[in-house]
Amino acid sequence: MGQIEKRVADLMEMFADADVSAQSIITPMLTEVAFMERRLATLRELPMIEVHPNNLSKQRPTQAARQYRETMQQYNACIKTLLGATTRGATEEASPLRDYLNMLKVENTL
C-alpha cells in the first residue's frame, strides 16, 4: 500500500463516525487531501526563492513557491469543508476527529 493510500485509509477511519449525509462530501475529498499533503511535502523540499546571480538583493519566488501557495490554499479549503461537514449538528462533546481537524486548521493558517 502506497503512502497516499495509507493516508486515505487513516483519514477514512477518522471520518467513519461522520453523518451519513456528509459522507458524499467527505469520501472523495479524502483522496485529494492525502494527495495534497504529499505534494506539499515534496514542494517544501524545493528552493522557494531565486536570487539574481549578479545582484543578491534581487529575489523572486520560484515556481515551486507559487505551486506551494496554490496547493496550500486548496488544501485549506478542503480542510474547512471537511471540518464544516463534520461539525454541522454536532454536540458540545469533543471528538478526536474534531480535535485533529482543528489542529490541522491552526497549523495550516500559520
Backbone as ProteinMPNN parsed JSONL, in Angstrom:
{"seq_chain_A": "MGQIEKRVADLMEMFADADVSAQSIITPMLTEVAFMERRLATLRELPMIEVHPNNLSKQRPTQAARQYRETMQQYNACIKTLLGATTRGATEEASPLRDYLNMLKVENTL", "coords_chain_A": {"N_chain_A": [[0.856, -1.177, 0.0], [0.627, 2.163, -0.933], [1.906, 5.404, 0.161], [-0.039, 7.428, -0.091], [-2.427, 5.961, -0.296], [-2.406, 4.718, 2.207], [-2.62, 6.952, 3.853], [-5.162, 7.881, 3.057], [-6.719, 5.754, 3.964], [-6.287, 6.039, 6.722], [-7.469, 8.569, 7.112], [-10.106, 7.977, 6.346], [-10.823, 6.3, 8.386], [-10.813, 8.104, 10.481], [-12.982, 9.674, 9.781], [-15.089, 7.964, 9.904], [-17.216, 8.052, 11.691], [-18.694, 10.178, 10.877], [-21.616, 12.023, 9.864], [-24.001, 10.336, 7.842], [-25.081, 11.646, 5.599], [-23.098, 13.491, 5.123], [-21.037, 11.984, 4.182], [-20.982, 11.774, 1.392], [-19.712, 14.068, 0.642], [-17.355, 14.009, 2.067], [-15.894, 11.568, 1.487], [-14.829, 11.587, -1.315], [-13.125, 13.76, -1.049], [-11.117, 13.017, 0.677], [-9.116, 11.552, -0.647], [-8.08, 13.575, -2.235], [-7.116, 15.331, -0.275], [-5.105, 13.758, 0.923], [-3.405, 13.446, -1.291], [-2.691, 16.144, -1.705], [-1.347, 16.685, 0.697], [0.918, 15.09, 0.395], [2.013, 16.257, -1.905], [2.537, 18.869, -0.974], [4.526, 18.301, 0.92], [6.572, 17.442, -0.769], [7.005, 19.775, -2.289], [7.916, 21.502, -0.285], [10.547, 20.766, 0.02], [11.897, 21.887, -2.049], [13.714, 24.707, -3.505], [12.533, 27.947, -2.607], [12.969, 30.552, -3.287], [14.423, 32.497, -5.835], [17.56, 33.864, -6.481], [19.089, 36.608, -7.971], [22.041, 36.202, -9.849], [23.969, 38.246, -10.14], [23.105, 40.357, -8.607], [22.396, 40.268, -5.483], [20.336, 41.329, -4.019], [18.121, 41.231, -5.553], [15.436, 39.259, -5.686], [13.116, 36.587, -6.237], [10.068, 34.686, -6.061], [10.123, 31.141, -6.604], [8.858, 28.79, -9.068], [8.075, 26.587, -7.64], [7.445, 27.715, -5.171], [5.187, 29.208, -5.838], [3.449, 27.139, -6.645], [3.304, 25.783, -4.224], [1.969, 27.667, -2.608], [-0.52, 27.853, -3.962], [-1.428, 25.178, -3.79], [-1.57, 24.911, -1.023], [-3.635, 26.703, -0.441], [-5.789, 25.38, -1.665], [-5.754, 23.049, -0.166], [-6.336, 24.028, 2.408], [-8.944, 24.932, 1.918], [-10.231, 22.491, 1.448], [-9.898, 21.27, 3.964], [-11.399, 23.015, 5.548], [-13.927, 22.549, 4.45], [-14.253, 19.834, 5.069], [-14.141, 19.994, 7.852], [-16.389, 21.589, 8.301], [-18.371, 19.855, 7.361], [-18.335, 17.9, 9.261], [-18.973, 19.162, 11.617], [-21.522, 20.24, 11.551], [-24.53, 20.217, 13.193], [-23.359, 19.047, 15.333], [-22.711, 17.836, 18.624], [-21.967, 19.309, 21.84], [-19.958, 17.836, 22.87], [-16.542, 16.981, 22.72], [-14.7, 15.498, 20.062], [-12.229, 13.124, 18.965], [-11.688, 13.311, 16.227], [-12.657, 15.889, 15.54], [-10.961, 17.419, 17.146], [-8.491, 16.823, 15.915], [-8.908, 17.883, 13.311], [-9.262, 20.579, 13.958], [-6.707, 21.11, 14.915], [-5.219, 20.771, 12.531], [-6.291, 22.875, 11.072], [-5.387, 25.108, 12.522], [-2.569, 24.762, 12.292], [-2.187, 25.035, 9.526], [-2.886, 27.614, 8.969], [-0.949, 29.243, 9.791]], "CA_chain_A": [[0.0, 0.0, 0.0], [1.412, 3.377, -1.03], [1.724, 6.396, 1.222], [-1.32, 8.133, -0.252], [-3.487, 5.021, 0.041], [-2.388, 4.539, 3.659], [-3.156, 8.186, 4.447], [-6.601, 7.875, 2.799], [-7.305, 4.782, 4.897], [-6.268, 6.674, 8.049], [-8.475, 9.629, 7.111], [-11.433, 7.349, 6.313], [-11.076, 5.81, 9.741], [-11.13, 9.28, 11.297], [-14.285, 10.198, 9.392], [-16.065, 6.875, 9.907], [-18.371, 8.403, 12.513], [-19.357, 11.376, 10.337], [-23.002, 11.878, 9.431], [-24.132, 9.617, 6.566], [-25.296, 12.602, 4.515], [-21.83, 14.185, 4.88], [-20.099, 11.058, 3.556], [-20.865, 12.038, -0.046], [-18.755, 15.165, 0.503], [-16.106, 13.646, 2.723], [-15.159, 10.463, 0.878], [-13.961, 11.967, -2.44], [-12.138, 14.77, -0.653], [-10.025, 12.412, 1.434], [-8.041, 11.244, -1.588], [-7.486, 14.855, -2.618], [-6.37, 15.834, 0.882], [-3.894, 12.943, 1.04], [-2.539, 13.817, -2.419], [-2.155, 17.485, -1.462], [-0.366, 16.591, 1.776], [2.145, 14.533, -0.205], [2.541, 17.278, -2.821], [3.087, 19.946, -0.156], [5.783, 17.817, 1.495], [7.555, 17.449, -1.854], [7.305, 21.167, -2.635], [8.684, 22.112, 0.807], [11.958, 20.401, -0.127], [12.463, 22.631, -3.173], [14.006, 26.123, -3.228], [11.358, 28.811, -2.723], [13.371, 31.884, -3.749], [15.523, 32.609, -6.786], [18.37, 35.053, -6.254], [19.817, 37.016, -9.174], [23.457, 35.909, -9.598], [24.795, 39.459, -10.11], [22.565, 41.319, -7.655], [21.793, 39.426, -4.455], [19.129, 41.952, -3.463], [17.002, 40.892, -6.444], [14.942, 37.915, -5.403], [11.729, 36.335, -6.633], [9.633, 33.32, -5.715], [10.261, 30.128, -7.643], [7.614, 28.124, -9.462], [7.711, 25.706, -6.519], [6.793, 28.551, -4.153], [3.842, 29.525, -6.331], [2.66, 25.918, -6.565], [3.071, 25.51, -2.809], [0.93, 28.588, -2.138], [-1.796, 27.456, -4.562], [-1.828, 23.891, -3.219], [-1.938, 25.147, 0.374], [-4.959, 27.317, -0.446], [-6.74, 24.317, -1.961], [-5.74, 22.151, 0.997], [-7.085, 24.707, 3.475], [-10.361, 24.924, 1.541], [-10.719, 21.13, 1.685], [-9.964, 21.048, 5.411], [-12.554, 23.778, 6.038], [-15.124, 21.836, 4.016], [-14.346, 18.624, 5.893], [-14.467, 20.416, 9.206], [-17.786, 22.012, 8.278], [-19.23, 18.687, 7.172], [-18.358, 17.084, 10.475], [-19.423, 19.917, 12.782], [-22.94, 20.595, 11.461], [-25.376, 19.41, 14.054], [-22.537, 18.351, 16.324], [-22.992, 18.118, 20.028], [-20.903, 20.042, 22.516], [-18.923, 16.89, 23.254], [-15.372, 16.99, 21.838], [-14.352, 14.206, 19.489], [-10.843, 13.104, 18.499], [-11.671, 13.786, 14.847], [-12.808, 17.342, 15.561], [-9.717, 17.95, 17.698], [-7.471, 16.705, 14.882], [-9.187, 18.85, 12.253], [-8.966, 21.906, 14.498], [-5.26, 21.224, 14.955], [-4.788, 20.999, 11.158], [-6.722, 24.215, 10.699], [-4.46, 26.05, 13.156], [-1.235, 24.591, 11.713], [-2.151, 25.456, 8.137], [-3.158, 29.032, 8.824], [0.232, 29.988, 10.262]], "C_chain_A": [[0.897, 1.234, 0.0], [1.091, 4.358, 0.082], [0.374, 7.095, 1.125], [-2.469, 7.217, 0.136], [-3.566, 4.796, 1.551], [-2.977, 5.769, 4.345], [-4.665, 8.264, 4.242], [-7.294, 6.924, 3.756], [-7.359, 5.364, 6.312], [-7.346, 7.751, 8.15], [-9.887, 9.048, 7.116], [-11.807, 6.82, 7.696], [-11.468, 6.971, 10.659], [-12.544, 9.793, 11.03], [-15.378, 9.134, 9.395], [-17.333, 7.219, 10.674], [-19.122, 9.627, 12.008], [-20.767, 11.033, 9.882], [-23.057, 11.235, 8.043], [-24.32, 10.586, 5.408], [-24.017, 13.365, 4.173], [-20.828, 13.285, 4.154], [-19.927, 11.319, 2.059], [-19.91, 13.188, -0.322], [-17.377, 14.709, 0.973], [-15.284, 12.638, 1.92], [-14.297, 10.878, -0.312], [-12.863, 12.957, -2.055], [-10.942, 14.167, 0.066], [-8.841, 12.062, 0.545], [-7.319, 12.52, -1.998], [-6.631, 15.424, -1.487], [-5.052, 15.065, 1.028], [-2.905, 13.284, -0.071], [-1.895, 15.181, -2.166], [-1.125, 17.481, -0.336], [0.975, 16.094, 1.241], [2.813, 15.566, -1.108], [3.185, 18.428, -2.037], [4.422, 19.544, 0.465], [6.893, 17.827, 0.45], [7.979, 18.878, -2.191], [8.136, 21.858, -1.558], [10.176, 21.835, 0.696], [12.657, 21.183, -1.236], [12.773, 24.07, -2.782], [12.771, 26.982, -3.48], [11.696, 30.196, -3.265], [14.523, 31.752, -4.741], [16.244, 33.918, -6.506], [19.145, 35.341, -7.533], [21.316, 36.836, -8.922], [24.336, 37.167, -9.475], [24.319, 40.49, -9.093], [21.767, 40.542, -6.608], [20.535, 40.032, -3.835], [17.904, 41.692, -4.345], [16.629, 39.432, -6.218], [13.509, 37.802, -5.903], [11.359, 34.907, -6.261], [9.809, 32.376, -6.906], [8.883, 29.586, -8.022], [7.146, 27.198, -8.35], [6.999, 26.496, -5.427], [5.371, 28.899, -4.574], [2.934, 28.298, -6.259], [2.337, 25.563, -5.118], [1.928, 26.376, -2.292], [-0.445, 28.183, -2.68], [-2.311, 26.149, -3.957], [-2.264, 24.055, -1.773], [-3.319, 25.793, 0.469], [-6.038, 26.271, -0.716], [-6.872, 23.357, -0.785], [-6.564, 22.755, 2.132], [-8.577, 24.722, 3.177], [-10.968, 23.539, 1.789], [-10.868, 20.855, 3.175], [-11.162, 21.79, 5.992], [-13.855, 23.078, 5.666], [-15.327, 20.576, 4.862], [-14.742, 18.973, 7.319], [-15.926, 20.845, 9.3], [-18.744, 20.842, 8.154], [-19.337, 17.845, 8.432], [-18.897, 17.839, 11.674], [-20.88, 20.33, 12.706], [-23.753, 19.651, 12.318], [-24.604, 18.663, 15.122], [-22.954, 18.742, 17.733], [-21.815, 18.881, 20.614], [-19.74, 19.129, 22.905], [-17.779, 16.913, 22.237], [-15.123, 15.581, 21.314], [-12.899, 14.258, 19.035], [-10.717, 13.616, 17.072], [-11.736, 15.306, 14.799], [-11.549, 18.01, 16.106], [-8.605, 17.932, 16.657], [-7.686, 17.731, 13.78], [-8.933, 20.286, 12.718], [-7.467, 22.146, 14.563], [-4.706, 21.491, 13.558], [-5.119, 22.418, 10.708], [-5.764, 25.253, 11.274], [-3.08, 25.971, 12.521], [-1.153, 25.173, 10.317], [-2.505, 26.914, 7.927], [-1.994, 29.879, 9.29], [1.083, 30.404, 9.101]], "O_chain_A": [[1.81, 1.349, 0.818], [0.141, 4.175, 0.843], [-0.282, 7.328, 2.14], [-3.393, 7.648, 0.826], [-4.657, 4.695, 2.11], [-3.741, 5.646, 5.302], [-5.384, 8.671, 5.154], [-8.347, 7.252, 4.303], [-8.356, 5.203, 7.016], [-8.052, 7.836, 9.155], [-10.768, 9.561, 7.806], [-12.964, 6.89, 8.112], [-12.348, 6.83, 11.508], [-13.219, 10.284, 11.935], [-16.487, 9.393, 8.928], [-18.412, 6.729, 10.339], [-20.082, 10.068, 12.638], [-21.065, 9.884, 9.557], [-22.248, 11.558, 7.173], [-23.766, 10.365, 4.331], [-23.868, 13.837, 3.046], [-19.866, 13.785, 3.571], [-18.843, 11.107, 1.517], [-19.352, 13.275, -1.416], [-16.364, 14.998, 0.337], [-14.092, 12.851, 1.702], [-13.112, 10.548, -0.325], [-11.797, 12.98, -2.67], [-9.86, 14.754, 0.062], [-7.69, 12.253, 0.937], [-6.092, 12.543, -2.096], [-5.54, 15.94, -1.73], [-4.001, 15.671, 1.235], [-1.704, 13.398, 0.177], [-0.697, 15.355, -2.385], [-0.13, 18.202, -0.411], [2.031, 16.619, 1.595], [4.033, 15.73, -1.079], [4.26, 18.903, -2.403], [5.346, 20.355, 0.531], [8.031, 18.183, 0.756], [9.166, 19.158, -2.357], [8.971, 22.706, -1.872], [10.986, 22.597, 1.225], [13.882, 21.14, -1.345], [12.177, 24.603, -1.846], [12.049, 26.767, -4.454], [10.797, 30.937, -3.661], [15.471, 30.999, -4.519], [15.611, 34.956, -6.317], [19.773, 34.452, -8.109], [21.816, 37.272, -7.885], [25.346, 37.141, -8.771], [25.067, 41.408, -8.754], [20.604, 40.203, -6.828], [19.756, 39.324, -3.197], [16.773, 41.915, -3.914], [17.392, 38.513, -6.516], [12.784, 38.794, -5.982], [12.22, 34.033, -6.158], [9.659, 32.775, -8.061], [7.88, 29.888, -7.376], [5.943, 27.041, -8.141], [6.05, 25.998, -4.822], [4.455, 28.885, -3.751], [1.776, 28.408, -5.857], [1.238, 25.099, -4.816], [1.025, 25.882, -1.619], [-1.425, 28.172, -1.935], [-3.496, 26.031, -3.647], [-3.219, 23.413, -1.336], [-4.092, 25.463, 1.368], [-7.084, 26.277, -0.068], [-7.97, 22.911, -0.453], [-7.388, 22.074, 2.741], [-9.39, 24.545, 4.083], [-12.091, 23.431, 2.283], [-11.863, 20.269, 3.6], [-11.868, 21.248, 6.841], [-14.782, 23.019, 6.473], [-16.437, 20.292, 5.312], [-15.589, 18.308, 7.916], [-16.618, 20.508, 10.261], [-19.808, 20.838, 8.771], [-20.334, 17.153, 8.636], [-19.252, 17.211, 12.672], [-21.439, 20.741, 13.723], [-23.667, 18.431, 12.178], [-25.135, 17.746, 15.749], [-23.474, 19.83, 17.979], [-20.793, 19.071, 19.955], [-18.655, 19.611, 23.232], [-18.019, 16.868, 21.031], [-15.311, 14.597, 22.029], [-12.387, 15.34, 18.746], [-9.74, 14.287, 16.74], [-10.953, 15.94, 14.092], [-11.117, 19.042, 15.592], [-7.86, 18.903, 16.524], [-6.733, 18.386, 13.356], [-8.441, 21.111, 11.948], [-7.001, 23.254, 14.298], [-3.825, 22.335, 13.396], [-4.318, 23.073, 10.042], [-5.373, 26.186, 10.572], [-2.475, 27.005, 12.236], [-0.13, 25.757, 9.96], [-2.429, 27.405, 6.8], [-2.042, 31.105, 9.196], [2.119, 31.04, 9.291]]}, "name": "protein", "num_of_chains": 1, "seq": "MGQIEKRVADLMEMFADADVSAQSIITPMLTEVAFMERRLATLRELPMIEVHPNNLSKQRPTQAARQYRETMQQYNACIKTLLGATTRGATEEASPLRDYLNMLKVENTL"}
